[in-house]
Amino acid sequence: MTKLFVYGVNRETPNDLLEETFNKCGEVTDVFNTGKGFAFVTMSDQAGVDSAIDELHGSEIDGQEIKVEQAKA
């Protein structure tokens, strides 16, 4: 499993919306919106992570432009 760091997230964006959005890129195993402008999304494999970065970085979720990158260990 690999974790993504997603910033620019609206603090009130529900985890379900993030999961639905990221599931389009691969299997999501966990989502956590911190409510502080960033979230963590865990994908089941590296292919999903790469797809999410390519497809969702710079996109808009819940009225906010997000940035997506692989979380550092």
N, C-alpha and C positions, 0 to 999 in steps of 0.2 A: 504494500500500500504506500502511496505517495501523497504528501500533503501539499496543497496549494495555499498561497497567501493571496487574499483578494482584498484590495483596498479601494476606498472610494464608495464603500457600501453604505447605503442609508441605514441609520441605526435602528430603524423600525422595520426593515425588510425581514419578512419571516424566513426561517430556515427552510420551510417547504418550497418557497419560491426559488431560493438559491439551489436547492437540490434538484428541482424540476429543470432549471436552466442548465446546470452542469451535467445532468444525466443525458443530455443530448450529445455530449462528447464522450461519454463512457460511464461505467458503473461508479456511482457515488456511494461510499460506505459511511461517511459521516460529514455533518455540516455544523458549524458553530459560528453564528454572528455574535461578535463580542458586544455590539451596541456602541462601539467606540470608533466606528468608521472603517473597520476592517473585519474580515471573516476568514475562517479556515475551512477548506473543503478537502476531504480526503477521497482520493480516487483509488480504485482497485489495482490499476496498473499504469505503467509509464506512458503507454499509448494514449490513455484517457487524459493524462496530464498534458501531454504534448498537444493533443487536440483542443483541450480547453484553453490553453495559452494562445494557440493560433486563432481560434474562433471567437473567444470571448474577451480577450485583452482589448480595451478601448470601446467595448460595447456598453449598452445602457441597460441597467436593471433597476426597476422601481424608481425611475427618474434620475438616476445617478450614473455617471460614467465610471466604469470600474477598470482597474488594472489588475492583471492576473500574472503571478509568477510562482515558480516552484519555491516552497518554503525552505529555508536553510535549516539544516539539522542542528 
